[in-house]
C-alpha cells in the first residue's frame, strides 16, 4: 500500500510559522485532539457581575438615581446597567476557548482619547486609600484590611458602597457615579485577568476563567446564528406594514435582547461535543460577516453609536505598554500577529520608534476604513490559510460512545479531504508520460472508510450504497454493493 495514499489526522498546522503554540503542543486543542482531556471537562466562568445585577434588581423600578445617571450617561456607560443579567453557556465558552489563538487574537475595544501610557510605578495598597476616600467616597473603615489588593479594589467593596444611601450634593453624586463605573467595568466588561482567555487556552488544567465572556458569547450568537438560542421576543423584528416614522427605538443596548425569554428548540445548548462538531462543520454561509446595518443603527440610542467611526479605525491601538494592530479592512481574512509589548519602565510617548504608533493614533480621524460588501476567498489565500490553521480540533477516529454526540464533522472532513486527494491523484495521472496507478485509487476508499469508522487498515469493509443516491454506471456495470 503506497504511503502517499494512507490517511492520518494532524493536531498541528502544516506550517507552524503562525500558530507556533499548536506546533509546540502548548495549546488546549492539542489536549482535546489527543483525548488527554475528559469529554465532560468544562471551564467554569467566574462571574463578578452577579452581585451587581442583584443590587440593580432590588432598586425601585430597577432604576439608578437620576442625578447619578446623568454622569453615567456623560461617559457613555449609562445604558450598561440596562444590559441585564444573562446566562452563560459554559459549554459554548469552553468550545470557543479551545479555538482561541493567542498568536493572532483579534478582539479589540477602541476608546477615543489620548494614549494612556507612561512609566509604571509600584505603590503600596495603603497609598490608594486617600484616593478611594476622595474620589469614591468610600471610608477607610469600609475598605478594611483587604478591600484593596495590588492596586485593585474588590467588587464586594463597591457593591457594599452602592447599597449605602447616596448624599444630595454634587460631589456625592459624582463619587457614586465613579463607584458605578468601576463596578460595571470590573464586573461586566473587564473582569479580573488572572484567569483570562489566553491563559485558559494554554492551560488545559484550568478550571475557571474570567474576562469578557459575555462579549464572546454574544459575538457567537450574532455571527453564528445556528449556535444561538431563538428569542421568543426579538426587539429587532419590526411589525409588517409599519411606516418608517413609527418604527420604535430600541431603548437599551442591543445585547440586552439576549436577556429576554429564549428557547433552544432547534439549536444546541450546554453540550460541549455538539459545539465542537458544529464549529468544525461550519460553512461560510453559516457565518455572518456583514457589520450591523444603518437600519439597526437608526433604532439604537445615541450612546451606542456615538463613536461609530472609531470602530473602523485602522492602525495601532495602545494601552500603557501594549500595542495591538486593529485592521478592520482585513475583517474577512484576518489571521496575523498583532501584539507588541514594551517594558513598563519605558514611556512610549518620548521614545522612538514607539512614538510613531502614538502619532498614528493621534491621526485616527484620517485612518478610518470605509467597508464594502462582496468579495470572496481566493484559492491562493485559502491554500495559505489551510496550511497555517487547525480547523478540526477533534480526532475523527475518536470513539464517541453511546451517550455522546457523534463527531460527524470530523468524519465528513475525512471524506472531503480524501475526495480532494483522489482528484489530485487523478490529475497527476492525466499528465503526459505519467505512470498509471489504479491500486492507489482502489486503496483510497478503503483507507477513508476504515479510518472514519475506526477499523484496522487491513480489515475488510462492507459498504452498501443507500437507495437515496444514483451514480453514473460504469461500462462494465455497477455492483449492488462493494467489498474493498
C-alpha positions in Angstrom: 0.0 0.0 0.0 1.5 3.3 -1.0 2.4 5.6 1.8 1.0 8.7 -0.1 -2.5 7.2 0.0 -2.7 6.5 3.7 -4.8 8.7 5.9 -3.8 10.3 9.1 -5.0 13.3 11.1 -2.9 16.1 12.3 -3.3 18.1 15.5 -0.9 20.8 14.4 -0.7 23.0 11.3 1.4 22.1 8.3 3.1 25.4 8.5 3.8 26.4 12.2 5.1 29.9 11.4 1.9 31.5 12.8 0.3 29.1 15.3 3.6 28.1 16.9 1.9 27.2 20.2 -0.1 24.5 18.5 3.1 23.1 16.9 4.8 23.1 20.3 1.7 21.3 21.7 1.1 24.1 24.2 -2.5 24.7 23.2 -5.6 23.2 24.8 -6.8 22.0 21.4 -3.9 19.6 21.2 -5.0 18.1 24.5 -8.6 17.8 23.2 -7.3 16.1 20.0 -5.2 13.5 21.9 -8.1 12.9 24.4 -5.9 13.8 27.4 -8.8 15.9 28.5 -12.0 14.4 29.7 -15.0 14.9 27.4 -17.1 16.4 30.2 -14.4 18.9 31.4 -15.9 22.4 31.2 -14.2 25.6 32.1 -16.4 27.4 34.6 -16.8 31.2 34.1 -16.1 33.3 37.1 -18.7 35.9 37.2 -18.0 39.2 39.0 -21.3 40.8 37.8 -23.8 38.7 39.7 -23.7 40.8 42.8 -24.1 43.9 40.7 -27.3 42.6 38.9 -28.7 41.5 42.3 -28.2 45.1 43.5 -29.8 46.6 40.4 -32.8 44.3 40.7 -33.6 45.5 44.3 -33.7 49.2 43.2 -37.1 50.8 42.8 -38.1 50.1 39.2 -34.5 48.8 38.7 -33.6 52.5 38.1 -30.4 54.3 39.2 -30.6 57.6 41.0 -31.4 60.2 38.3 -28.7 62.6 39.4 -26.1 59.8 39.3 -27.5 58.6 36.0 -26.6 61.9 34.3 -22.9 61.4 35.0 -23.0 57.8 33.7 -24.7 59.0 30.5 -22.0 61.6 30.0 -19.2 58.9 30.0 -21.3 56.7 27.7 -22.0 53.9 30.2 -25.5 54.9 31.3 -27.1 52.1 29.3 -24.8 49.4 30.5 -26.8 48.9 33.7 -29.8 48.0 31.4 -28.0 45.1 29.8 -29.5 42.8 32.4 -28.2 39.6 33.9 -27.6 37.0 31.2 -26.9 33.3 31.4 -23.6 31.9 30.2 -23.4 28.6 28.3 -20.3 27.0 29.9 -20.0 24.5 27.0 -20.1 27.2 24.4 -17.5 29.3 26.3 -15.3 26.2 26.6 -15.6 25.4 22.9 -14.6 28.9 22.0 -11.6 28.8 24.3 -10.4 25.7 22.5 -10.4 27.8 19.3 -8.8 30.9 20.8 -5.5 31.6 19.2 -3.1 33.7 21.3 -0.7 34.3 18.4 -3.4 36.1 16.3 -6.2 37.2 18.6 -8.3 39.9 17.2 -10.8 41.0 19.9 -10.3 44.8 20.4 -12.0 47.7 22.1 -11.3 51.1 20.7 -11.8 54.1 23.1 -11.4 57.6 21.9 -9.0 60.0 23.6 -5.3 60.5 24.3 -3.0 57.5 24.6 -2.9 56.1 28.1 0.8 55.4 28.6 3.7 56.4 30.8 6.1 54.9 33.3 4.8 52.3 35.7 5.3 52.9 39.4 4.8 50.3 42.0 2.8 51.5 45.1 1.6 50.0 48.3 -2.1 49.3 48.8 -2.3 51.8 51.6 -1.2 54.6 49.2 -4.6 54.1 47.3 -6.8 54.7 50.4 -6.8 58.5 50.2 -7.7 58.4 46.5 -10.6 56.0 47.3 -11.9 58.2 50.0 -11.7 61.3 47.9 -13.0 60.1 44.5 -15.3 57.2 45.5 -16.5 58.4 48.9 -15.7 55.0 50.5 -14.4 55.4 54.0 -11.2 53.8 55.3 -13.3 51.6 57.6 -15.4 50.3 54.7 -12.3 49.4 52.8 -10.9 47.4 55.7 -7.6 45.4 55.5 -8.4 43.5 52.3 -10.6 45.9 50.3 -7.7 46.9 48.1 -5.3 44.3 46.8 -2.4 45.1 44.5 -3.9 48.4 43.4 -7.3 46.9 42.7 -10.5 47.4 44.8 -12.7 44.5 45.4 -16.1 44.4 43.7 -17.7 43.5 47.0 -16.5 46.8 48.5 -18.1 48.7 45.6 -21.4 46.8 45.9 -21.5 47.5 49.7 -21.0 51.2 49.0 -23.8 51.2 46.4 -26.1 49.8 49.0 -25.4 52.9 51.1 -27.8 55.9 50.7 -26.3 58.5 48.4 -26.0 62.1 49.5 -27.7 65.1 48.0 -24.6 67.0 47.0 -23.0 67.2 43.5 -19.8 65.7 45.0 -21.8 62.7 46.4 -23.4 62.1 43.0 -20.1 62.2 41.2 -18.5 59.8 43.8 -21.4 57.4 43.4 -21.1 57.6 39.6 -17.5 56.6 39.8 -18.4 53.6 42.0 -20.9 52.5 39.4 -18.3 52.9 36.6 -15.8 50.8 38.4 -18.4 48.1 39.3 -19.6 47.8 35.7 -16.1 48.0 34.2 -14.6 45.4 36.6 -17.7 43.2 36.8 -19.2 43.3 33.3 -16.7 44.5 30.8 -13.2 43.7 32.1 -13.2 41.1 34.8 -10.1 40.1 36.6 -7.5 38.9 34.1 -5.7 36.4 36.4 -7.6 33.6 34.7 -8.3 35.0 31.2 -9.0 33.7 27.8 -5.3 33.4 26.8 -4.3 31.6 30.0 -7.1 29.1 29.7 -6.2 28.3 26.1 -2.7 27.2 27.1 -3.5 25.5 30.4 -5.8 22.5 30.0 -5.9 22.1 33.8 -7.7 25.5 34.2 -11.0 25.1 35.9 -12.3 28.6 35.8 -11.9 31.7 33.6 -12.6 35.5 33.9 -12.7 38.1 31.2 -15.2 39.4 28.7 -17.0 36.1 28.4 -20.4 37.8 27.8 -18.9 39.6 24.8 -17.6 36.3 23.5 -21.0 34.6 23.8 -22.9 37.4 22.3 -20.4 37.6 19.4 -21.1 33.9 18.7 -24.9 34.5 18.9 -24.7 37.4 16.5 -22.3 35.9 14.0 -23.2 32.2 14.1 -27.0 32.1 14.3 -27.0 28.3 14.1 -25.5 28.2 17.6 -27.7 30.9 19.1 -30.9 30.3 21.0 -34.2 31.5 19.5 -35.6 34.6 21.1 -39.3 34.5 21.8 -39.5 38.2 21.6 -36.9 39.9 19.5 -36.6 43.7 19.7 -35.1 43.8 16.2 -38.2 42.5 14.5 -40.4 45.2 13.0 -44.1 44.6 12.6 -45.2 44.4 8.9 -46.6 47.4 7.1 -45.3 49.8 9.8 -44.5 53.3 8.5 -40.8 54.3 8.8 -41.7 57.2 11.2 -43.4 54.8 13.5 -40.6 52.2 13.9 -39.9 52.0 17.6 -36.4 52.7 19.0 -34.5 50.0 21.0 -34.4 51.6 24.5 -31.4 49.6 25.8 -28.1 48.2 24.5 -28.6 45.8 21.5 -27.0 43.0 23.5 -29.8 43.3 26.1 -32.1 41.4 23.8 -30.4 38.1 24.8 -31.7 38.9 28.4 -35.2 38.0 27.4 -37.1 34.7 27.1 -35.5 32.3 24.6 -35.6 28.7 23.6 -33.1 26.1 22.2 -35.8 24.0 20.5 -33.8 23.9 17.2 -30.4 24.9 18.4 -27.7 23.3 20.7 -27.2 24.3 24.3 -24.8 23.2 27.1 -23.3 20.2 25.2 -19.6 20.6 24.5 -19.2 17.8 22.0 -22.1 19.2 20.0 -20.5 22.6 19.8 -17.2 21.1 18.8 -18.7 19.2 15.9 -20.8 22.1 14.7 -17.9 24.5 14.8 -15.8 22.1 12.8 -18.6 21.7 10.2 -19.2 25.4 9.9 -19.7 26.7 6.3 -19.2 30.2 5.0 -23.0 30.7 4.7 -23.5 30.0 8.4 -21.3 32.9 9.4 -22.5 36.5 9.2 -19.6 38.7 8.1 -21.7 41.8 7.3 -21.4 44.5 10.0 -24.6 45.9 11.6 -26.6 47.9 9.1 -27.7 51.5 9.1 -31.3 50.5 9.7 -30.4 49.0 13.0 -28.1 51.9 14.0 -31.0 54.3 13.4 -33.0 52.5 16.1 -30.3 52.4 18.7 -29.7 55.0 21.5 -27.2 57.7 20.6 -24.8 56.3 23.3 -24.5 53.1 21.4 -23.4 54.8 18.1 -21.5 57.9 19.3 -18.1 56.5 18.4 -19.1 54.5 15.4 -16.4 56.0 13.1 -13.7 54.9 15.6 -14.8 51.2 15.2 -13.3 51.3 11.7 -10.0 53.0 12.7 -7.2 51.0 11.0 -3.9 51.3 12.8 -2.4 50.7 16.3 -4.4 50.5 19.5 -2.4 51.4 22.6 -2.8 50.7 26.2 0.1 51.5 28.5 2.9 49.2 27.4 0.8 47.1 24.9 0.4 47.9 21.2 -2.0 45.9 19.0 -2.8 46.5 15.4 -6.5 46.9 14.6 -7.2 46.0 10.9 -10.9 46.3 10.1 -10.0 46.3 6.4 -8.9 42.7 6.8 -12.1 41.6 8.7 -12.9 39.0 6.1 -9.5 37.3 6.0 -7.7 38.3 9.2 -5.0 36.0 10.5 -1.9 37.8 11.6 0.4 38.5 14.5 -0.7 41.7 16.3 0.8 42.0 19.7 3.8 44.1 20.7 4.6 44.6 24.4 7.1 47.1 25.7 8.8 47.3 29.1 6.7 49.1 31.7 9.7 51.2 32.6 9.6 52.8 29.1 7.5 55.8 28.4 6.4 55.3 24.8 5.4 59.0 24.5 9.1 60.0 24.4 10.8 57.1 22.8 11.1 56.3 19.1 10.0 54.2 17.3 7.2 53.6 19.8 6.2 57.3 19.5 5.4 56.7 15.8 2.5 54.4 17.0 1.2 57.3 19.1 1.4 59.6 16.1 -0.7 57.2 14.0 -3.3 57.0 16.8 -3.4 60.8 17.0 -4.1 60.9 13.3 -7.0 58.4 13.7 -9.6 60.7 12.1 -7.8 60.2 8.8 -7.4 56.5 9.2 -11.0 55.3 9.0 -11.6 52.3 6.8 -14.8 52.5 4.8 -16.2 49.0 4.4 -17.6 47.4 1.3 -19.7 44.4 0.7 -18.9 41.5 -1.6 -15.7 39.6 -2.2 -14.8 36.0 -1.7 -11.9 33.7 -0.8 -9.3 33.3 -3.4 -7.8 29.9 -4.0 -4.3 31.2 -3.2 -5.4 32.7 0.2 -7.4 29.5 1.1 -4.3 27.4 0.4 -2.2 29.7 2.6 -4.8 29.7 5.3 -5.3 26.0 5.5 -1.7 25.3 5.9 -1.4 27.6 8.9 -4.5 26.8 10.9 -6.2 24.0 12.6 -9.9 23.8 11.8 -10.7 20.4 13.2 -9.6 20.0 16.8 -11.1 16.6 17.5 -9.6 13.4 16.0 -12.0 11.9 13.5 -11.2 8.5 14.9 -12.4 9.4 18.4 -14.9 6.9 19.6 -17.8 9.0 20.9 -19.5 6.3 22.9 -23.2 5.6 23.1 -24.2 8.7 25.1 -22.2 11.3 23.2 -23.0 13.5 20.2 -21.2 11.9 17.2 -18.2 13.6 15.7 -19.9 14.0 12.3 -17.8 17.0 11.3 -14.6 15.0 11.7 -15.9 12.1 9.7 -17.2 14.3 6.9 -13.8 16.1 6.8 -12.0 12.8 6.3 -14.2 12.0 3.3 -13.9 15.6 1.8 -10.1 15.6 2.2 -10.0 12.1 0.7 -12.0 13.1 -2.4 -9.8 16.1 -3.0 -6.8 13.9 -2.6 -8.2 11.5 -5.2 -8.8 14.4 -7.6 -5.2 15.4 -7.2 -4.1 11.8 -7.9 -6.3 11.7 -11.0 -5.0 15.0 -12.3 -1.4 13.8 -11.8 -2.2 10.6 -13.8 -3.8 12.6 -16.6 -0.5 14.3 -17.3 1.7 13.2 -20.2 4.2 10.4 -19.5 2.5 9.7 -16.1 2.5 6.1 -14.8 -1.0 4.6 -14.2 -1.6 3.6 -10.6 -5.0 2.0 -10.3 -4.0 0.4 -7.0 -3.9 3.9 -5.4 -7.5 4.6 -6.3 -8.5 1.1 -5.1 -6.8 1.7 -1.7 -8.0 5.2 -1.0 -11.7 4.4 -0.4 -10.7 1.6 1.9 -8.4 3.8 3.9 -11.0 6.5 4.2 -13.8 4.3 5.3 -11.7 2.2 7.7 -10.2 5.4 9.2 -13.5 7.1 9.7 -15.1 4.0 11.2 -12.2 3.1 13.5 -11.3 -0.1 11.8 -7.9 -1.6 11.2 -6.4 -0.7 7.8 -6.1 -4.3 6.7 -9.6 -5.4 7.8 -12.2 -5.9 5.0 -15.0 -3.3 5.0 -18.5 -3.8 3.7 -20.3 -0.8 2.2 -23.9 -0.9 0.9 -24.9 2.2 -1.1 -28.1 3.9 0.0 -31.2 4.0 -2.2 -31.1 7.8 -2.0 -28.1 8.1 -4.4 -27.7 7.1 -8.0 -24.3 7.3 -9.5 -23.3 7.0 -13.2 -22.9 3.4 -14.2 -19.5 2.2 -15.5 -19.2 0.4 -18.8 -18.7 -3.0 -17.1 -21.8 -2.5 -14.9 -22.2 -1.3 -11.4 -22.4 -3.6 -8.4 -25.2 -3.6 -5.8 -22.6 -3.4 -3.1 -18.9 -3.2 -2.8 -16.3 -5.2 -0.9 -13.0 -3.3 -0.6 
